[in-house]
Amino acid sequence: MTEYDSFQNGSSALVMDEVPAEPEIDMTPHAGFDATRGVFITSRGDEIELTGKPINKLMLERIVNENKPKIPRKEVLLLGKHKEMQANANDPDYLALVEEWNAELKITILRYLIVVGVKGQPPQEFIDTQRQIFPQSNDTDMKYFWVGSMLADEDIESFSETILGSGTATTKGVESAANFSA
C-alpha cells in the first residue's frame, strides 16, 4: 500500500472539505513602547508608565562629565634635555579608574532616566520589603529598585532608548494637541 492509497482510503487526518484551523496568535505582551497609552511593556508583561518629559541633554552631559577621572600626566624628556608633562592615558591605575567610572556612569544615567521618565512611585509593600535590605535608601533609590525589579536584563537598552525618545510626539500627544487646537 502506498501513501497515496492510504490517503484515498480515508485513513489520512487531512480531509479536503475541512478548513484548517486558524493558527493561534501569540497575544502575550512583548517588550516595547505603546505610544497610545504612554507605557513601556517589559518582556515579562509589566507596564511602566512614562512621563513623556524630554530628557535634558545638558543634564546627561553633566552626568557624563561628573567625576570623570583625569588623565594623569608624566614627565618626559624631549631631545635629551627638555622636560615636559604629557598625558599618560595608558597608566594602569587610570585605566582601572576609568573602568570603575564607566560602570557607575551607566547606573547614574539609568537612575536619571527613571526619575525623569517614569510616572508614579513604588507600592508601599515594595518599599517596606526593600527597606529591610536597604534601610538608608531614599525615595529615588526605591523608585530605581522598583522599576529595576520590573525590567529583565534584555529590556534595559530598549527601555532607556524609549525614555530618551519619549519626549518626542506620541500618538496620544498628537491627538491631544489636535483636539486642543480644534
TAFENTA-V765351 format. One record per backbone hydrogen bond with DSSP energy under -1.0 kcal/mol. CO is the residue of the C=O (numbers start at 1). NH is the residue of the N-H. Records with the same first field share a line. If there is no record, write none. Layout:
CO = NH, NH
This chain:
2 = 6
3 = 7
4 = 8
5 = 9
6 = 11
7 = 10
15 = 18
32 = 41
34 = 38, 39
38 = 50
39 = 34
40 = 48
41 = 32
42 = 45
46 = 42
48 = 40
49 = 119
56 = 60
57 = 61
58 = 62
59 = 63
60 = 64
61 = 65
62 = 66
65 = 68
72 = 88
74 = 86
76 = 84
78 = 81, 82
82 = 78
84 = 76
86 = 74
88 = 91
91 = 95
92 = 96
93 = 97
94 = 98
95 = 99
96 = 100
97 = 101
98 = 102
99 = 103
100 = 104
101 = 105
102 = 106
103 = 107
104 = 108
105 = 109
106 = 110
107 = 111
108 = 112
109 = 113
110 = 114
111 = 115
112 = 116
113 = 117
114 = 118
117 = 51
123 = 127
124 = 128
125 = 129
126 = 130
127 = 131
130 = 133, 134
134 = 137
138 = 142
139 = 143
140 = 144
141 = 145
142 = 146
143 = 147
144 = 148
145 = 149
147 = 150, 151
152 = 155
155 = 159
156 = 160
157 = 161
158 = 162
159 = 163
160 = 164
161 = 165
162 = 166
165 = 168
170 = 174
171 = 175
172 = 176
173 = 177
174 = 178
175 = 179
176 = 180
177 = 181
